Each structure stands twice: as C-alpha cells, then as structure tokens.
Amino acid sequence: MLPFFGDFYGNPSSIHSVGRKVRAFLDDCRERVAGVWKCKASEVVFTSGATESINMAICGTARFLKPKGRHIITSAVEHHAVLHAIEYLVNKEGFEKTILPVDVEGMVNPQDLENAICDNTILVSIMAANNETGTIQSISELGSVCRRSGVCFHTDAVQWFGKEPFDNILQFNADLVSICGHKFYGPKGSGALFIRSPLLLDPILFGGSHENERRAGTENMSAIAGLVEAISLFVPSPVFDRKLMTPLVDKLSSLHSLPGVNLVCPSANRLSNTCSFTVPKIDSITLLASLDLDGICASSGSACSAGSLSPSHVLSALGNNDNEASSLVRFSLGRETTEDEINFVLDKFPTAIERIRTA
Ligand code: PLP
C-alpha cells in the first residue's frame, strides 16, 4: 500500500508516465481479483467498502430494472446497509418490499423465498453470513431459487469471505456479491462488488468514467492494493482457519453455562470465529463497558451501530423480546487469538456481570 503515497502517487486516469504505471497496477489488481474469483476482470468493481457495494448493487439494480417491476425481497436479519437502502427505495421511489422471516437459528427458508417471488419481483438480497449471530445461509440454494425464477440475486458476503472455503464467485449463484477488505485483514474503507455480466446497473455516483463507467471517482489506490493483497492471501485458503478456531470458540461457548447467559444460535452452522451471547436484564453497552474495564474488546450487535441502545433487529427477528435483544455481546476471534486469551475472558466474564448486577 505504501508506494501509492510515494513514488506511485500518480492518478491512474492521468496520461503521463507515472499515471500510466499506476493504471497498469490497477489493471493488474483487477486481474488478480478475477483470478481468485474465477470471473472476468470486467466483472470486478472496486468501491470504498461494503456499504457502497451494497448500495450500488441494490439501488443500481432496482433503478435499472424498474421498467420490469418494483418488488424487492430481503430478509429480516440483513445489515442496515441493505435494509435502509431498500427502505429508501420503498419510501422515496415507489418500490415494494417483502421481508422474509428467519427461524430461531437465523436461517431463511428457500420455500419462503420461492413463495414470495412474483411477476413484479426484480431483486432479492440475502446475506451469506450474519454479522451478529454468525449464522451461515444456504446461499447457493437461495441463489438457485432466484435463478430458476429469472430474478436478480445479490448477496452481502462481507462476513463470509476469508472464513469459509472459497472456490469461485459463482458458487453463490448470485449476480451481485458485495465484500469489504477489513473483515479479512485488508484495509478499512476498501471493498468490491462482483457484477455478473451482462447485468447493467444505474450508477449511484455521478462524475468521471472510472471503473468502466460504473463508479465515478478517483480510485483509492492504496486501499485497492491492500484489498487485493488480502483477497489473494486470505480468501482461497480462509485466514480464519476453522481447525484452529473451533477449539477456541467451543471453549468460549462454555460461558453459556453461567446463570442468565445464553449462547446465540447454538445449533446453527456458524462462522468459525463468531460467538455471541445474550445476558438478559443487562444491556449490551453496560456489559461492553464492564468488559472493557478488564481490557476485553467485544461488540454489541453490529459494531457499526455500537453506541446505540436500540434492541438488535437481528435478535428480534430470531424471536427474542426487547430485553433479550438489547443484551447481545459478540466475540469475534482473530487468527492471533490464543487459548490464554480465551481463558482470560472465561475468568473475567463472571466478574464483569457481577460488577453490573451489584452496582
Ligand atoms: N454488511 C455486513 C454483514 C457487515 O458486517 C458490515 C459491517 O460490519 C457491512 C455490511 C458494512 O461494511 P462497511 O462498514 O465496510 O461498509
């Protein structure tokens, strides 16, 4: 990433020699992603992160396909980047939505999806893995329901990449796949969108003709370089190795034997590194602050909404009441997490709860 702050500071759209060198590097980056994804380089668009990829996929597709229909389907456990983009289209642009329910483990039923698709449906967006519970969807099955019905399918695969076995981007059976770099050790503020050709999207940003006229704005070369390196290193062979993570997550899961502590989605096929609990009667923010006093960094539902006290919409969709849905604490293990660190959390967690209960 560093050369793009120095010798390679040139703009890839400039025609001078430095610009041309950077352009060649950008082209190479796209080829490298296409090599891992096993798709065409022209199907890769670099973005500023998942939020932008998702907005481009949803708003861009919905607006482009508006002459064909106005109905969009999603699930109740999506990230707000998906839910709020669709809500905007419904409230301001005359689209209609169906929000599919999930079962207690957070799974969407493919039959529910099939039943919800109608002549007016133009887009389905369902995430590959959930950021709060870690539940992994049967995404290729949901994708094939869409394919059979001729409906465009987007998946937010942000949490999935770098954790699950990856062979090629078509394994999702999706027309659009959103990712970002910082979930698998790439830089924050980097992302990409796979757009299966020949699908066309309306632009959501207007300006220059960057990214093959699909995303106006000078490319963030350092972020792209970091993202591409992370994709090459950490996606084909997942950096969050399940063999290494499972014993640690299993050990951490034993916290649910504490009185009043529940493991979230205990029977689901979950991401290798994600383990969440509810501690009803204690709100997430208070618990996170108490854990932080002991130097333990955990999250509430979505880090993106940390600081907000509203109940987790994901836990509500799983059937939890407001009290339970406000008490989520999530641990995301990293490749450097050690057994000593897990033991430390097992040791401190009861004290962190007690500190609150006796306050
Ligand atoms: N989708 C999911 C599932 C996420 O977990 C996140 C962020 O954590 C996003 C979308 C948004 O990503 P970003 O903040 O990189 O735009």
Residues whose N, C-alpha, C, O or C-beta is under 5 A from the ligand:
A	BS01	PLP	G49 A50 T51 E52 H79 A81 A129 N131 D156 V158 Q159 C180
